[in-house]
Amino acid sequence: VLQEGELGGGDGGDLRVDYQTIHHLEPAGGPEGVERRRLRPPVAGLEALLRWNHPELGDIGADEITEVARSTGLRDTLAWWVVNRVCGDAAAWVEHRPGADFFVSLDGWSDHGGRGLVDNLERALALHGLDPRRLLVEMGEPLVASEPTTIGATLQALRQLGVGVLLD
């Protein structure tokens, strides 16, 4: 459906990052034997979701964008664009909420694992002055299971950098 060259030069033209809120759940009481949960304000964090506004197909999600980026050789360029955008946005939000327990979860661009992800994160964190503890990287279980050696080294490097990891 999507053709080579449609992502452009990876400059982010019609790409955007949407953010979905993440809330803590806490027990809210209820009838005996039934546990209810309620959202505990404020927002605990945000999950960054890559979207592409294609002129003919409308909004396209990260999975398909990732496939196009891989097949066109733009994966690394696009990965930097996403990491840089998310770290910049997160730094701006943290500046406005200095004492808040807040994080941004970066999903979908950890799938290539390896040193490139860590280098991109290190560069973007430094560029934007973002505390690495404010960033979480999500990794899918199939990736972790399929590339244990590479992912093990990546996890160790992320830990040394101070970035959190979520297993999805």
KEPALUM-396575 format. One record per residue (C-alpha): residue in one letter; x, y, z. Coordinates in steps of 0.5 Angstrom, whole numbers, padded with zeros to 4 digits, always signed. Each point is the difference from the previous one (the first is absolute). Layout:
<atoms>
aXYZ
...
</atoms>
This chain:
<atoms>
v+0000+0000+0000
l+0005+0005+0002
q+0006+0001-0005
e+0007+0001+0000
g+0002+0008+0001
e-0007+0002+0003
l+0003+0001+0007
g+0005+0006-0003
g+0006+0001+0002
g-0001-0002+0007
d-0001+0007+0002
g-0006-0001+0004
g-0005+0004-0006
d-0007-0003+0002
l+0003-0004+0006
r-0002+0002+0007
v+0000-0003+0007
d-0007-0001+0003
y+0000-0001+0008
q-0004-0004+0004
t-0001+0001+0007
i+0002-0006+0005
h-0003+0000+0007
h+0001-0003+0007
l-0005-0005+0002
e-0002+0000+0007
p-0005-0004+0004
a-0006+0003+0001
g-0004-0004+0005
g-0006-0004-0002
p-0005-0006+0002
e+0004-0005+0004
g+0003-0005-0005
v+0000+0005-0005
e+0006+0005-0001
r-0001+0006-0004
r+0005+0005-0003
r+0000+0007-0001
l+0005+0005-0004
r+0005+0003+0005
p+0001+0007-0003
p+0004+0004-0002
v+0003-0004-0007
a+0005-0004+0002
g+0003+0000-0007
l-0001+0000-0008
e+0001-0005-0005
a+0003+0003-0006
l-0003-0003-0007
l+0002+0001-0007
r-0005+0002-0005
w+0001+0002-0007
n-0005+0004-0004
h+0000-0003-0007
p-0004+0004-0005
e-0004-0006-0003
l+0000-0005+0006
g-0001+0005+0006
d+0003-0002+0007
i+0005-0006-0001
g+0003-0003+0007
a+0007-0001+0002
d+0000-0008-0002
e-0001+0002-0007
i+0004+0006+0000
t+0006-0004+0003
e-0001-0005-0006
v+0000+0005-0005
a+0006+0003+0003
r+0004-0006+0000
s-0001-0002-0007
t+0002+0007-0002
g+0006+0000+0004
l-0003+0006+0004
r+0000-0004+0007
d+0006+0004+0003
t-0002+0007-0002
l-0007-0001+0002
a+0002-0003+0007
w+0004+0006+0001
w-0006+0004-0002
v-0004-0003+0005
v+0005-0001+0006
n+0002+0008-0001
r-0008+0002+0000
v-0002-0004+0006
c+0006+0002+0004
g-0001+0008-0002
d-0008-0001+0001
a+0002-0003+0007
a+0005+0005+0002
a-0005+0006-0001
w-0005-0004+0004
v+0004-0001+0006
e+0002+0007+0000
h-0007+0002+0001
r-0001-0006+0005
p+0007+0001+0004
g-0002-0005+0006
a-0005-0004-0003
d+0001-0008-0001
f+0000+0000-0007
f+0002-0004-0006
v+0000-0001-0007
s-0001-0007-0003
l+0004-0001-0007
d-0003-0006-0004
g+0001-0003-0006
w+0007+0002-0002
s+0004-0004+0005
d-0002-0006-0005
h+0007+0001-0003
g+0004-0001+0006
g+0007+0001+0000
r+0005+0005+0001
g-0004+0005-0005
l-0006+0001+0005
v+0005+0001+0006
d+0004+0005-0004
n-0006+0004-0002
l-0003+0000+0007
e+0006+0003+0003
r+0001+0005-0006
a-0007+0002+0001
l+0000+0000+0008
a+0006+0005+0000
l-0003+0004-0006
h-0006+0002+0004
g+0003-0001+0007
l-0005-0005+0002
d+0001-0004+0006
p+0000-0008-0002
r-0004-0002+0005
r-0006+0004-0003
l+0000-0005-0006
l-0002-0007-0001
v+0001-0004-0006
e-0005-0006-0002
m+0003-0006-0003
g-0005-0006-0002
e+0001-0007+0003
p+0001-0003-0007
l+0006+0004-0001
v+0003-0001+0006
a-0001-0008-0001
s+0003+0000-0007
e+0006+0004+0001
p+0002-0001+0008
t+0008+0002-0001
t-0001+0006-0004
i-0006+0002+0004
g+0004-0001+0007
a+0005+0004-0002
t-0005+0006-0002
l-0003-0001+0007
q+0006+0000+0003
a+0002+0007-0003
l-0007+0003+0001
r+0001-0002+0007
q+0007+0004+0000
l-0003+0006-0003
g-0006+0000+0005
v-0006-0001-0005
g-0005-0005+0003
v-0003-0006-0004
l-0007-0003-0001
l-0001-0007-0003
d-0006+0000-0004
</atoms>
